[in-house]
Amino acid sequence: MAKFVYRGKNEEELKNMSIEEFIKIVPARQRRSLKRGFTETQKKVLAQIRKDPKKFIRIKFRNMIIVPEMIGVKFGVYNGKTFVQIVITPEMLGYRIGEFVPTRKLVKHSSPGFGATRSSKYVPLK
């Protein structure tokens, strides 16, 4: 099995990196967002991760970029209805958390239900 490498850095090197060092190797869109800093709620989540990385954390904001210290952490990400559990893997680095939890269900069309057409209103007596 091949070792995971992100932009020339293996998983151990990434975990030992500071956020400032990680900013230098992510793509421009993520770099711009990370340079602006984290919001107060995002800072609280990072503090929780540093305190206890094994704890399950429920979050409603989906726009946080995944940084190396989040690897292995279990999140409950809100999809608009429920909290969907995800575990952060190294392949998710640089993406936003919300990209891994879809907000819409797949539509499956089938036959019309009872009362959907005029003919289904007729019910025989026998």
N, C-alpha and C positions, 0 to 999 in steps of 0.2 A: 504494500500500500504506500502511495506517495505521501510525503510530508506536506502539510499545508504551508504555502508561501504567499504572502501578500506584499506585492511590490518589492520583492527581494528580501523580505524579513520573515523569519519563521515565527511560529506561535509564541515561543518563549521570549524572543526578542520583542515582540509586539506587547506582551503582557508587562514587560519591564519598562516600556516606553512611557514617558509622560505624555499628556494630551498635546502639549506644544510640539513635541517631536512627531506625534502622530499626524498633526495638522499638516506638516510639511510633505507627507507622502500620499494624502488623499487627493482625489480629483478636485478641480477648481470649485465646483458648486458646493461640495461639502466643506471645503476649506473656508470659503466665504462665510458659511453659516457658523462654523466652529469658531472662527476668529471674532465673531460678534459676541461670543460668550453664551453661557447657558442661562436659562431663565431660573427664577427662584425655585420653582417646583422641580426642574431638572437637577438643580444643585442638591436638593433634598434627596432625590433618588440616588444620585451618585454617592452621597454621604451614607445612605442606607446600605448601598452595595459595599462600600469600604468597611462599614461596621460589621455586617454579616452577609457574606456573599451567598450563603446557602438559603437565605430567606426568600420566600415567594413574595413578589412585589406586584401590586395591582396599580396600573396607571391608566389614565384616560387620554393623555396627550400622545399622539402618534407621530409627531414630527421630530423626535429626538434622534440624532445620528448615533449609531452604535459605535462605541469606542472600545479599545482592547480590554479595559478592566471589566466590561460587562460579559465577557466570554464565560459561559457556564451558568449564568444567572437565569432563574426562571421568572418570567414576567406574565402577568395577566393583563392583556391589552384589550381595551374596550373597543368593540366594533360597532357601537351604536345601540346594541341590545344586551349583550352579555360580555363577560371577560373571557377571552380566548387565551389559553395557556400556550406560551412558546418558550423554548430554551434557546438562548443565544449561542450560536456556533461560530467558529472563526470565519466561515464563508460569508457571514452576514455583516462583517466589518465594513463601515463606510455607508451602509444603507440606512434608511430610516426605519424605525420600529414598525410603523404602520404598514409598510410594504408587505409584511409577512402575515397580516391579519386582514382578509378581505371584508369589506363592509356590506357587500351585496351578495345575495344567494344566487345560485344558478337557476334560471327559470326553466322549468320543465313543463311544456304544454302537453296536455293529453286530451281525452274526449271531454265534451262539455258536461257539467254537472246537472243534477236534477233541477228543473225549472229554468234552464238556460235558454230553451227554445219554446216556441208556442206548442209544438207537438208533444212535448213532455208534460204539458199540463193535463192532458187527457189520461185518466186512470180508469181502466175498466172496473165495473162493479163485481164481476165474477172472476 
